[in-house]
Amino acid sequence: MLRATKTQEAIKVVSFDVDGTLVTPGFVDSFWLDGIPRLYAEKNGLPFEQAVSYVTSEYDQVGEHRIEWYTISYWLQKFDLDISYQELFTKYQDLIKIYDDVEPVLTALRDAGYDLIVSSNATHEFIDFQIKPLKKFFTHIFSATSDFGQVKKTNGFFARVCAILDIPPQRVVHVGDHWVFDFLNPRKIGITAYYLDREQRENAETAQKDAKFIIGDLYGLLDDPAQ
């Protein structure tokens, strides 16, 4: 069922990133770049644009290499916003969109006997809320930030996932839309990784070098990608 490669003869687990892979980034982007600044603007009587500038500058000061950058409670407390993340999630829930190729591919892989998991940088709050209709497909959901206190999906993250599943990396396929965290890092420990390039962002040189591991949609995982 999976596309054949030399290392895929005994594949048992297929791992998926979330944002940009299973769901579009609209919900997450709106939470951080509209929801938080809008609440801050209302609380402090500021124009929205000024609040956006201030809030994003605070994000940048913390930086994506610190765990606080990913932690919702940290930012609600920092900006003194009297609202739960659940309330804010509800305001933007209509922006959650599962890509059209997701359920057909997950169904095909599950029915073919593969174990499906999620391996994401996002916190469990974001993962669980966005993939509610898909959770039935997955045997495990791993968050680098929530479960392991890591800010990125390093090769160490993938090694810990394999250890928890008690499976060698050579029996795992991972797919996601970040060149380093979803493609290069899992490959370092022997996982077969596919880079999901929905927007065709990679340059021609890279695409030529790794062409068979770059797919434009999730149907590209299948050996018979009927759409």
DAGI-V861345 format. One record per pair of residues at least 6 apart in sequence whose C-alpha atoms are under 6 Angstrom apart, sorted by the first residue. I is the first residue (numbers start at 1). GAP is how many residues later the second one is. Records with the same first field share a line. If there is no record, write none. Layout:
I=GAP + GAP
This chain:
1=221 + 222
2=219 + 220 + 221
3=218 + 219 + 220
10=161
11=160 + 161
12=102 + 159
13=101 + 102 + 103 + 159
14=102 + 158 + 159 + 160
15=101 + 102 + 103 + 158 + 159
16=102 + 103 + 158 + 159
17=102 + 103 + 159
19=6
21=155
22=76
23=74 + 75 + 76
24=73
26=69
27=68 + 69
37=14 + 15
41=7 + 10
65=86
67=84
116=22
117=21 + 22 + 23 + 24
118=23 + 24
119=23
120=23
121=22 + 23 + 24 + 31
123=20 + 22 + 23
144=6
145=6
153=28
154=31
155=30 + 31
169=21 + 22
170=20 + 21
172=19
173=18 + 19 + 20
174=19
175=18 + 19 + 20
176=6 + 19 + 20
177=18 + 19
183=10 + 12
194=19 + 20
195=19
196=19 + 20
197=18 + 19
198=18 + 19
219=6
